């Protein structure tokens, strides 16, 4: 589910439509998109760490994910474009497998993957968008509809944007809005399910077939969520300006309001004032993550790109973020594309990020049972992160290489190494191929 938050912020970011800023006359109007374009994107992601939220802030965070996405952009006429974006993401997770840690033949342990069904899943997404440009290419409208699903949620979203170019297309202002309506199919930790309404507690098969160690009178005060819906409302504003022939800058303001079920139902929490109960090496949950049912987020960012010469360009970015849960964060990045020749560009980059913790975070067994809200999800903790990336891009505007009726326009390959100071580290390899229809 952490993908969703990441997907919401991505969708809300300002898209600079410089490629659509084309001159027009009363005699001839250049098409916004000359021919159908097809993008094939894929990635392989792996991570590891020792602070799994599923097991209350301890345990393996090992995860691998393979994602494949197709994007088809179709010019309907001179002014209108229809875009279809379809993606599938398949992952295996040692962490989420421990939603049901007692399913396997080996002793349950937060640092060992279980063979439970929750250890793998498939995420699918389909988005359709339509954009229209005015005759002079100074006004651009767009609308979109998206649907996505995973084993424990379903989401539908609608959105739209408007961009205005003026000052001979040297200045652009834009606004975009999105609404997402999500429905959870709440999945709770295995040991808590017998204590829901109508459950049989310690008389359930789990406890009669396994030996409880420590506090043998395991009796969590547990209740399920009454409402499993979540709504997200996002509004973004953008401003960009060509400052000189070598310098370009932009500003963006994003506002996000969420309400509903904002807790993750299968993430455990352990209390310091409750006696510990175990099966094998696995600590039985005292409760699950409980967070407020509303959240307001604000992000303000800026970009500054400087063209040095035909070989070098410097791209910089900074963003400040805060929300009413207590997180404040800073993001800064720099990228240095190096044009090796007419077809190849090498682009190394570096990104730094740090944040404060939410007001409701504490470590494993750091919470009190008398608190109203609590989480041990280290994504919501205080941490700093460094990210290094190296990419190479191949471009052939003449599309000399063909597959059937598709001409290969570009290839992008990128490797990223990401490290937090709380043990989480990850690697991602991405590849992108752009084809144009003859």
Helices and strands as residue ranges (DSSP letters): H 2-12, G 18-20, E 37-48, E 63-75, E 80-93, H 94-97, G 98-100, G 117-119, E 120-133, E 139-150, E 153-166, E 171-184, H 190-193, G 201-203, H 205-208, E 212-214, E 229-242, E 247-260, E 268-269, E 277-279, E 282-283, E 287-288, E 294-307, E 312-323, E 328-339, E 344-355, G 378-380, E 383-395, E 402-403, E 406-420, E 425-437
